Amino acid sequence: MSISQFHARLRCVAVAAAGAALAAVTVAGCASTSDSYSQSSTNTASSSSRTASIATGDLRTISDLQRYAARHRVVLSLPEFEQSPRAIERSVQGMIRETDAKLDRFGKQNIDRVTFKSTIAALDDIYYPMNNVANRMGLMSQTQTDKTMREACIGQIKELNDWYVAASYRMDVYGACKAFDESYQAGRQPKLFGEDLKLYKDAMRDFNRAGLHLDATTRGQVEALQKELASLSTDFDTNITNAQVEIAFTKDELAGVPESFLSQIEPVEGDYMLKPTVITHFLAVMQNAKSETARKKMKTARYSVAQDENTPILQDIVRVRGEIAPLLGYNTWADYRIEPKMAKTGEAAKAFEWDLVNGLQPKFEDEIETYRKMKVADTGDANAKIEIWDWRYYDNQLKKSKYSVDAEKLRVYFPLDNCIAGMFEIYQEIFGLKFEQIDPGYTWFEGVTCWYVTDAATDSPMGFFYLDMFPREGKYNHFAHFSIIDEKQMSNGRRQRPVSSLVCNFTPPADDKPSLITHDELETLFHEFGHAMHAIMTETKYAQFAGTSVPRDFVEAPSQMLEAWVWDPAVLDRFAADYRNPNKKIDRKVLKRMKEAKLATVATMYRRQLCFGVADLNLHMQSGYQDVTEVCNDALAEVFLAPPAGTNFAAYWGHLTGYDAGYYGYAWADSIAADMASVFEKSPGGLMDKNIGMRLREEIYATGGSREIDISIKAFLQRERSIQPFLEGLGIED
């Protein structure tokens, strides 16, 4: 895999930010809970047991599952998580030595006798164990409760970064692959087809993107800069993960904030200590606090997180990227990063973003004016202006006053356990799967659960996924999917099935209440689980193409598409019910008003998302020195609303070291997701159409990145792509 893929793998953020991308959801720092999915409440228990009862025979132990899997010619493995910093170091350093030895042998092969199997395919085999170690380090660095364990993982991730950059510049490895390339081009090798052909083409492309075709001096410069970039990126990410900020609010400042939230916070000398990095804390204030002073204080704190530590690091990151790109023959870092994606060039990505910015301008202005009039009524100031700390509050007030939609009151319909059980039922039905909860023997935190997946028709084992649902100190503070073991066909013909994890941060149960989530969080849950399904349903020959290893401006589309399910009343009726009275479902009139409210405020929400895409591209489409704070803040002010003075939101923007020059991909993927969802909507069975679901599984999920993504999209749509469903969803006339 390419250097960029490796860095994304270590960070595990490629799909991480996915579900809550538009809301920039982050969560961290709260105490967790040990309640399992069958323990929160009586109503929840029945839903969970309904899901868990879908089992494969009497299989219960891992060894039984593995023996059963062997009869299907597949391999099932659960990760063996290291239990000490020393074990972490031994695993990584041992794997480095083992992989170096394999690469040494690879580089010594007779170049007159090279084959596809001995070169291009062999690299996929060689790197596979290393990739899985890197996956494990990435997950553990974000989920381990022990700080020394997290720090040990981070230290080894730095070692892996350096090692991989060096390995990517091994001329002996490149020489063997180049010899095969020349032999193939000369017609002296058997013709390649399908996945083999794509693996070969991608490999040679990535060698060139690494600069291995350049002279030794230039290669050395690029390698040194890539190592510097990797180290800087790890430091940037670590500062985000370790950021712990608390600010004090008086009871009066928090007027309007739900008592159900405040009751979970123990006052300190009369003040409430809230964490701007914890999304439940942040949104509680931004959406509900009547005091503009309180909202501004919270927003300013949020946009100042890690500012002192990360601003100079980000400055260096952008500088190094700007130095690498021309050495590799690209005008800008954006052109370099976007080349293997659907957009192909920075200019194409920028044009896409600005077409949407301009298309939304009239509606955006109308929505902001609506908010402004509400602020005028509140303050009595005829010249009141909507600031960046105001829009969430007035957006929430508008939904409550005009559309009678109160997100907090709707929580009672979304007990997390019921939502999980209902989501499981839906995904199993659509994709022809079965889920069974198992005891994995070890999890990294009490309450983390493990699930076994099989094909419903054949009982063939498909893999495992873990669920880690609640926040805790030191835990990764977003909602994300982490790949742990990648799917791959092994040399003996057996298929290693994947293992994934969802790492989420929902509000824990409290007192006599189960964990209750918002409708927005339900969207996030369906989205992130879609990424896990992308990994689980993959059936590729090479790990290089497994699961979400697709172009980064497409990777969100299959999951963004699944967000549509939580807006369908028939779907919600399956599981969304008042936890106090399971017979009480959401009034369909309420759901209709929710949709109307969403459309009424979609321009504000989407312009905010687009401002990040523009900021990202502006950072990476210029040459020479640029002040990163100024560039990002200017984009925010131009496309959305000006940030608080003296802040730098980009210092806490983790996408810049995993989605760099790629944030536009959320909107790009959204346009494809809307088109794919329209296929379900127009089908005889609607969103629960099993035939369309199986086509999605076979043409999108199963193929992963094993063929050009445009082919997969067209195979699912059974027509050319259309942007019309996306524009309609934004209220833009084509």
VOPA-859027 format. One record per residue (C-alpha): residue in three letters; x, y, z. Coordinates in steps of 0.25 Angstrom, whole numbers, plus 5000, padded with zeros to 4 digits. Example, Ala and Ser with C-alpha at 12.3 -4.5 7.8 and 13.67 -1.06 7.14 Angstrom:
2
ala504949825031;ser505549965029;
end
This chain:
734
met500050005000;ser500450144998;ile501050235008;ser499750315009;gln498950195012;phe499950155023;his499850285030;ala498350275029;arg498350135034;leu499150175046;arg498250285049;cys497050205046;val496350335043;ala496050315028;val494650275032;ala494750325045;ala494150465044;ala493150405035;gly491850395041;ala491850535049;ala492650605038;leu491650705035;ala491550735050;ala492950725053;val492650635065;thr493650605075;val493450535089;ala494450505100;gly494750515115;cys493550465122;ala493450345131;ser493050215124;thr492050105128;ser492149955129;asp490649935126;ser490549835114;tyr489449845104;ser488549745111;gln488649815124;ser488149965123;ser486649935124;thr485649835122;asn485149895109;thr486649895104;ala486849755109;ser485749695100;ser486349765088;ser487749725090;ser487349575093;arg486549585080;thr487849615073;ala488749525081;ser487849405078;ile488149405064;ala489249305065;thr489949195057;gly489649065063;asp490249045077;leu491549115074;arg492049195086;thr493549185087;ile494549245078;ser495249105076;asp493849055071;leu493649165062;gln495049145056;arg494748995054;tyr493449035047;ala494149135039;ala495149045034;arg494048955027;his493749085019;arg495149105015;val495249235023;val496149275035;leu495549345047;ser496449415057;leu496249515068;pro497449615071;glu498349575082;phe498449715089;glu499749745096;gln499649755111;ser500849835115;pro501749945108;arg502849845107;ala501949755100;ile501549865090;glu503049895087;arg503349745085;ser502249735075;val502549855067;gln504049835067;gly503949685064;met503049715053;ile503949815047;arg505149715048;glu504249605041;thr503749695030;asp505149755028;ala505649605026;lys504549575016;leu504849705008;asp506349665008;arg505949535002;phe505049604992;gly506049704988;lys507049594985;gln506249514975;asn506749494961;ile506249604953;asp506249524940;arg505249424946;val504249514953;thr502849494952;phe501549564957;lys501449464968;ser502849484973;thr502849634972;ile501449714972;ala500649604979;ala501749574988;leu501749714994;asp500349694998;asp500749575006;ile501949635012;tyr501249755017;tyr499949695022;pro500449645036;met501149785038;asn499849855034;asn499049775044;val500049815055;ala499949965051;asn498449955052;arg498549895066;met499450005070;gly498550105064;leu497350055072;met498050035085;ser498650175085;gln497250225085;thr496550135094;gln497450085105;thr497150135119;asp498550135123;lys499350255119;thr500650185119;met500050085109;arg499550195100;glu500850265100;ala501550135097;cys500650115085;ile500950255080;gly502450235082;gln502350105073;ile501450175063;lys502550275061;glu503550165059;leu502550105049;asn502450235042;asp503950245040;trp504050105037;tyr503050105026;val503550225019;ala504950165019;ala504350035014;ser503650105003;tyr504950164998;arg505650024997;met506250024983;asp506449874983;val504949854985;tyr504649954974;gly505749894965;ala505049754965;cys503649824963;lys504249914952;ala504849784945;phe503449724945;asp502849844940;glu503849854928;ser503649704925;tyr502149724925;gln502149844916;ala503049764907;gly502049654906;arg502949544913;gln501949524924;pro500549464925;lys499449564923;leu498849614935;phe497349634937;gly496349684948;glu496949704962;asp498349654958;leu498449764947;lys497949874957;leu498949834967;tyr500049844957;lys499649974952;asp499450034966;ala500749984971;met501550044959;arg500750174961;asp501050184976;phe502550154973;asn502550274964;arg501750354974;ala502850324984;gly503850374975;leu504650244973;his504850284958;leu505650404962;asp507150424964;ala507750384977;thr507950524982;thr506450564980;arg506050424986;gly506850454998;gln506150585000;val504750534998;glu505050415008;ala505550515019;leu504450605017;gln503450495018;lys504050445031;glu503950585036;leu502550595032;ala502150465038;ser502750505052;leu502050645051;ser500750575048;thr500850485060;asp501150595069;phe499950675064;asp499050565066;thr499550535080;asn499350675084;ile497950665080;thr497650535087;asn498350585100;ala497650715100;gln496950735113;val496150865115;glu495150905125;ile494451045127;ala493551085138;phe492151135136;thr491251185147;lys489751135148;asp489251265142;glu490151255130;leu489551125127;ala488151165127;gly487351085116;val488350965117;pro487450845120;glu487450805134;ser487650655130;phe489050695125;leu489350785137;ser488950675147;gln490150585142;ile491150695145;glu491650715159;pro491750865162;val493150905168;glu492951025178;gly491651055171;asp492251055157;tyr492050955146;met493350905140;leu493050875125;lys493950815114;pro493950885101;thr494550755095;val493350675099;ile492250685089;thr491150665099;his491750775107;phe491950865095;leu490650845089;ala489850865102;val490351005103;met490351045088;gln488950995085;asn488251035098;ala488951145106;lys488151265106;ser489451345109;glu490251395097;thr491351415106;ala491351275111;arg491251225096;lys492451315092;lys493251265104;met493051115100;lys493251145085;thr494551215088;ala495051105097;arg494751005086;tyr495451075075;ser496651095085;val496850955088;ala498350915086;gln498551045079;asp499951075086;glu500450935083;asn499950905069;thr499951035062;pro501451035060;ile501450885057;leu500350905046;gln501151025041;asp502350925039;ile501450815033;val500950905022;arg502350955019;val502850815018;arg501750775009;gly501950895000;glu503450844999;ile503050704996;ala502050724984;pro502950794974;leu504150694977;leu503150584972;gly502650664960;tyr501350724965;asn500950874966;thr500350864979;trp500150764991;ala498650764987;asp499050714973;tyr499850604979;arg498850554989;ile497650564980;glu498250494968;pro497850354972;lys496450404976;met495250424967;ala495450574966;lys496850554961;thr497350694963;gly497250804973;glu496550904963;ala495450804961;ala495250784976;lys495250934978;ala494250954966;phe493350854972;glu493350924986;trp493151064980;asp492051014971;leu491250974984;val491651094992;asn491151184981;gly489951104979;leu489551104994;gln489751254995;pro488351304994;lys487851205003;phe488951225013;glu488651375013;asp487151345016;glu487451255027;ile488451345034;glu487451455033;thr486451375039;tyr487351345051;arg487751495052;lys486251535053;met486151435064;lys487351495071;val486751635069;ala485551595076;asp486351535088;thr487251655090;gly486451775085;asp487651815077;ala487151845062;asn488651835058;ala488851695064;lys489751605056;ile489851455055;glu491251415060;ile491851275059;trp491451245074;asp490051285071;trp489551195059;arg489451065067;tyr488551125077;tyr487651195068;asp487651075059;asn487150995071;gln486151105075;leu485551105061;lys485350955061;lys484650965074;ser483751085071;lys483451075057;tyr483550925055;ser483250875069;val484450795068;asp485250785081;ala486450695080;glu486550675095;lys485150625097;leu485250535085;arg486450455092;val485350375100;tyr485050305086;phe486550265084;pro487050175095;leu488450135090;asp488249985092;asn486949985085;cys487550065073;ile488749965072;ala487749845072;gly486849915062;met488049955053;phe488549815054;glu487249755050;ile487149855038;tyr488549825033;gln488449675034;glu487149685026;ile487649775015;phe489049705013;gly488649565017;leu489549555029;lys489449495043;phe490049555056;glu490349475069;gln490949535081;ile492149455086;asp493149455098;pro494449485092;gly495249455104;tyr495849595105;thr495349735102;trp496149865105;phe495049925114;glu493949865122;gly492649875114;val493249865100;thr492549755093;cys492949665081;trp492049615070;tyr492149495060;val491649515046;thr491149405036;asp490549405023;ala489049375025;ala488849285013;thr490149195015;asp490549215029;ser491949245024;pro492749325034;met492949475030;gly493749535042;phe493649605055;phe493349745060;tyr493549815074;leu492649925080;asp493250025089;met492150125091;phe492350215103;pro493450325106;arg494550315116;glu495750385120;gly496850375109;lys495950305099;tyr495850355085;asn494950465084;his494150445071;phe493250345066;ala494050255057;his494150115050;phe495550055053;ser496049935044;ile496749835053;ile497049715044;asp496849735029;glu496149635019;lys497149555010;gln497249435002;met498449355007;ser499449284999;asn498749145003;gly497449194996;arg496749215010;arg496149355012;gln496549425025;arg495249495030;pro495349635035;val495149695049;ser494749835052;ser494249925063;leu493350045065;val493950145075;cys492850235079;asn492450335090;phe491050335093;thr490450385106;pro490550275117;pro489350225125;ala489050305137;asp488250275150;asp486950205145;lys487150245130;pro487750165119;ser488750235110;leu487850325101;ile488350385088;thr487950485079;his487450465065;asp488750525060;glu489450425067;leu488650315062;glu489050365048;thr490450355052;leu490250215058;phe489650165045;his490750235037;glu491950175045;phe491350035045;gly491250045030;his492850065030;ala492949935038;met492049865028;his492849915017;ala494049845024;ile493249715028;met492649695014;thr493849705006;glu494349594997;thr495549634991;lys496849554987;tyr497749664993;ala497849735006;gln498149864998;phe496749864993;ala496049815005;gly494849885011;thr494950035012;ser496250035003;val495550114992;pro495750254987;arg495650354999;asp494650444992;phe493750314991;val494050245004;glu492950325011;ala491850305001;pro491350165005;ser491250205019;gln490650345016;met489650275008;leu489150185020;glu488850315028;ala487550325019;trp486950205027;val486850285040;trp485850375033;asp484950275028;pro483650255037;ala483550105034;val484950085038;leu484850165051;asp483650085055;arg484449965056;phe485250005068;ala484950155072;ala484050155083;asp483850235097;tyr484750155106;arg483650175117;asn482550125108;pro483050035097;asn481650045090;lys481850195088;lys482550215074;ile483050355068;asp481850425062;arg482050425047;lys481650575047;val482850605056;leu483750525047;lys483150605035;arg483450735043;met484850685046;lys485050675031;glu484450805028;ala485350865039;lys486550795033;leu486350855019;ala486050995025;thr487450995031;val488250915022;ala488951025015;thr489551075028;met489950935032;tyr490550905019;arg491251045017;arg491951015030;gln492450875024;leu492850945011;cys493651045019;phe494550935024;gly494750875010;val495151015005;ala496151045016;asp496750905014;leu496950924999;asn497451075001;leu498551015011;his498950915001;met498850984987;gln499851094990;ser501351104989;gly502251184998;tyr502051225013;gln500651245018;asp500051265032;val499251145034;thr498351215045;glu498051335035;val497751235023;cys496851155031;asn496151265038;asp495951345026;ala495251225019;leu494351215031;ala493951355030;glu493851355015;val492951235013;phe492251225027;leu492451315039;ala493651385045;pro494351305056;pro494551375070;ala495751465070;gly497051405074;thr496651265072;asn497151155062;phe496151045060;ala497150965051;ala498050935063;tyr496950835067;trp496550795054;gly497050645053;his496650635038;leu497850715034;thr498750595037;gly497850485030;tyr496950555021;asp497850665017;ala497450725003;gly496350625004;tyr495250695013;tyr494450725000;gly494250574999;tyr493150585009;ala492250665000;trp492750594987;ala492350464994;asp491050524999;ser490650544984;ile490950394981;ala490250354994;ala488950424990;asp488950364976;met489150224982;ala488050244992;ser487050284981;val487250144975;phe486650084988;glu485550194989;lys485050164975;ser485150014977;pro483849924980;gly484349904994;gly484850044997;leu485950055007;met485749905011;asp485849854997;lys486649724999;asn486949714984;ile487549854984;gly488249824997;met488949704992;arg489349774979;leu489949884988;arg490749774996;glu491249704983;glu491549824975;ile492049924985;tyr492449864998;ala492949724993;thr493849784982;gly494549894992;gly495649954984;ser495849844975;arg495349914962;glu495250054957;ile494150114967;asp493350174955;ile493150034950;ser492549994964;ile491650114965;lys491150094951;ala490949944953;phe490049974966;leu489350094959;gln489150014946;arg489250154940;glu490150274939;arg490350364952;ser489450474954;ile489650594964;gln488150634964;pro487750554976;phe488850624984;leu488450764979;glu486950734983;gly487350694997;leu488050834998;gly486950914992;ile487750954980;glu487050954967;asp487950894956;
end
